[in-house]
Amino acid sequence: MILRANDLSLINGVQYLRLYKELSRQGWLKKEPYEFDSESPQILSAVFENMKIAKGIDHREIAHTLGWTPQTLTEITGVRAMESRTNVRALIAKRTEA
């Protein structure tokens, strides 16, 4: 953000240097101050389940179409094969209420 602010001339050179020095002093240039808990994707699970129910397309076919192994697809999306945790209709109803 500091670099982008400098690129957009929102801060000057002195502010840029001071902010980077502060990040370095805090040790944040090497490691973020707080790591967020990872979340599992909910929409992707619903999409995969809906594709399986509506179109008969399963996890392996999606992976094959992308040129990936099923394991790679799981690693990237967090969605496992044959996973039925999400009720697609309930998720769609919840989104339309909002």
Secondary structure in CASP SS format (residue, H / E / C, confidence):
PFRMAT SS
TARGET T0000
AUTHOR 0000-0000-0000
METHOD secondary structure of the structure
MODEL  1
M C 1.00
I H 1.00
L H 1.00
R H 1.00
A H 1.00
N H 1.00
D H 1.00
L C 1.00
S C 1.00
L C 1.00
I C 1.00
N C 1.00
G H 1.00
V H 1.00
Q H 1.00
Y H 1.00
L H 1.00
R H 1.00
L H 1.00
Y H 1.00
K H 1.00
E H 1.00
L H 1.00
S H 1.00
R H 1.00
Q H 1.00
G C 1.00
W C 1.00
L C 1.00
K C 1.00
K C 1.00
E C 1.00
P C 1.00
Y C 1.00
E C 1.00
F C 1.00
D C 1.00
S C 1.00
E C 1.00
S C 1.00
P C 1.00
Q C 1.00
I H 1.00
L H 1.00
S H 1.00
A H 1.00
V H 1.00
F H 1.00
E H 1.00
N H 1.00
M H 1.00
K H 1.00
I H 1.00
A H 1.00
K H 1.00
G C 1.00
I C 1.00
D C 1.00
H H 1.00
R H 1.00
E H 1.00
I H 1.00
A H 1.00
H H 1.00
T H 1.00
L H 1.00
G C 1.00
W C 1.00
T C 1.00
P H 1.00
Q H 1.00
T H 1.00
L H 1.00
T H 1.00
E H 1.00
I H 1.00
T H 1.00
G C 1.00
V C 1.00
R C 1.00
A C 1.00
M C 1.00
E C 1.00
S C 1.00
R C 1.00
T C 1.00
N C 1.00
V H 1.00
R H 1.00
A H 1.00
L H 1.00
I H 1.00
A H 1.00
K H 1.00
R H 1.00
T H 1.00
E H 1.00
A C 1.00
END
